[in-house]
Amino acid sequence: MKKLFTFLLILIGLMAHAQDNTPTKEETITYINDFLKENMESDLYGTGIEGKSLEHDYRFKDRHAVVEIVDDKVALKSYNKLHHLRFVKTNPQMNPPIITEVSHDAILSEVEEIRVVVYVSGIGLFFKVKGGKVTSEENFLPLWSFQGDLDVEKYKETQIYKAFDHLRKLCGAPEPLKF
């Protein structure tokens, strides 16, 4: 009987360990930072048409992002420059770009939901903080160029989306309210 009890305890212990085979907070941060370092080097781009004659060219440049532990909290720090060119099709002379610098810090324990959104020249992740704005460029992390495909749900299947969502949960972030 004692041997059976010991065997069951060992079996239960092995099963519990096997079920919790998810990456740790540190492993997830390393994965995210490796992805960001590798994918932030290139510019993101997109175009838009306004009416019959006005065309827009958007580019995210000088993109930097990193996940760090600051004061025992996990934070996403990002920075980029959005270059916006407007020109008339009939007169292709370029005007100087309008450059908007965007930076933000998101404390992942405060992020209740990560959404995939299309924003001018890029598709990326929007970090919705509980009680915060529904959309804002300050909470947007551009990751992919916009190629005209509005099917953003497929980006929820990417490893980087899953890694950010896993890290958010590891940090004890609240779940969004659902009715």
C-alpha positions, 0 to 999 in steps of 0.5 A, a space after each residue: 500500500 505504501 508503494 502504491 501511495 508513493 507511486 501515485 504521488 510521483 505520478 501526480 507530481 510528474 503530471 503537474 509538471 508536464 501540464 505547466 510547460 509554458 515559458 517563464 516570464 524571463 523566457 517570454 521577455 527574451 523571446 519578445 526582445 529577440 523578435 523586436 530586435 530582429 523585426 524593428 530594423 526595417 521601415 513599415 510603409 503604406 499608402 492611402 488615397 483621398 478623393 481623386 487626386 490626393 495621395 498619401 505615403 506613410 512610413 514608420 521609421 526609426 522604430 525601437 522597442 524593448 520589454 524591460 523590468 522597471 521597479 518590479 513591473 514589466 514595461 514595453 517601451 517603444 519609439 518610432 517616427 511616422 513620416 507622412 507625405 501628401 502629394 497631388 497625383 497630377 503634380 507629383 512634386 513632393 512636399 516635405 514629410 510631416 514627421 510625428 514622433 511617437 513613444 510610449 511605455 505600457 506597464 503590462 500588468 495594467 493592459 487588459 487586452 491586446 488588439 491587432 489594429 490597422 493604423 495608417 502604414 502598419 498593422 500592429 498591436 494596441 495595448 488597451 489599459 483598463 479605463 484608457 482610450 479605446 485606440 490611441 497611437 501612443 499605445 500602438 506598436 507597429 509590427 507589419 506593413 499594411 498591404 491592403 489586407 484587413 483580415 487582422 484576426 490572422 495576426 492573433 495566431 502569430 507567436 509574437 501576439 501570443 507571447 505578449 498575451 502570455 506575458 500580460 497574463 504572467 504579470 497579473 493583468 486583468 481580463 477584459 469584461 465580457 458580457 
